[in-house]
């Protein structure tokens, strides 16, 4: 009989789950069971290949520590990899026992999460155990806790030996009829290549650099387009300005997608337009780039844009009429 242990904690020295696993390994060893422990944190660069270690296992123990919330990132990644790359036919015959020790709150919820995940994967369940302790010393110094650990290890051994079965669950029905995600069909060569790429830090780093370079190239292209659009709006206001000596106004246009508002300052015959922060605007308008294009192309006015809801504004109707009087885009 072969049983694999997958430990999803961080591997800290005082982790009580590690102590529970060491006691479990002793009991299984006395029963002449081949036990292999996989510390997932040690394989964090190749978690995608860990499901291949399930091959040939009669049972597994999924063990983790609840330190603040849930089963932790390493165990989640391992279960994700089992769903994406694991052999579902192989998993269907493997018994799983969850072991969760909590130093905070939520050990029962974590056990339920592991059980649900394994059932959806199609595997068999064996009653696990969970508990809350403040330190490893509580487990080490309590003989009753030792007996509980021994009994749970023995129950896993008996479940595998007798091929214990349970009634179908709704989780298995979900896998069959609703979740149509198919296992990625990889050849042995492709699996080996995936393992090499996932664990090759130099390859991963190069991929990151390539992504950054492509992002920078597209950002520059988009930046050129955005800069052209911004200049067009500024030029439109300046070229269609019809001054009136008595008009003094500051209008700020918050255009969707622009980091700063387009601020237009009018003082008699003088006009300036630029993208800047503004705290003294008398008119503050909010609109999309499309709505601004409609106005600056002469197909819409400030008043009509406000009345139709294409633009919202703070100010008065007199201010909007003034904008239409001094900026004639038609």
Secondary structure, DSSP 8 states (H G I E B T S, - for coil): -EEEEEE-S---TT-HHHHHHHHHHHHHHHTT-EEEEEEGGGGTTSGGGGGGGGTT-SEEEEEEEESSSSS-HHHHHHHHHHHHHS-HHHHTT-EEEEEEEESSS-HHHHHHHHHHHHHHHT-EEEEEEEEE-SSHHHHHT-HHHHHHHHHHHHHHHHHHHHT------HHHHHHHHT---------HHHHHHHHHHHH-HHHHHHHHHHHHHHHHHHHHHHHHHHHHHHHHHHHHHHHTB---TT-EEEEEEEETT-SS-EEEEEETTEEEEEE---S--SEEEEE-HHHHHHHHTTS--HHHHHHHTSEEEES-HHHHHHHHHHB---
